Amino acid sequence: MEPIIDFLKRRLREVGPSRWEAVALAAGIAKTLPRKIAYEDRGNPGVQTVQPLLDYFNALDRGEVPLPVPVSAREMPKPADLAGQGP
């Protein structure tokens, strides 16, 4: 069985850094925690610290929650929002 921290690192690499802040928001954790886990800045985080993230990825695997849109994509204006604005 894969250790929890290895599972989280693998899943964070799979979703990619552009989604880490959105994943943190969806999981209800600090926005810096995914980066700290992925880059091993947190040596041995407690179960209570990582449990919401683990629960989020398990819910994602079961299809109960969607994969969030990367933060950079959410901040980009839509073409319709720019309509009528000159160069």
ABEGO torsion letter per residue (X at the ends): XBBAAAAAAAAAAAAEAAAAAAAAAAAGBBAAAAAAAAAGABABBBAAAAAAAAAAAAAAAAGABBBBBBAAAAABBBAAAABGBBX
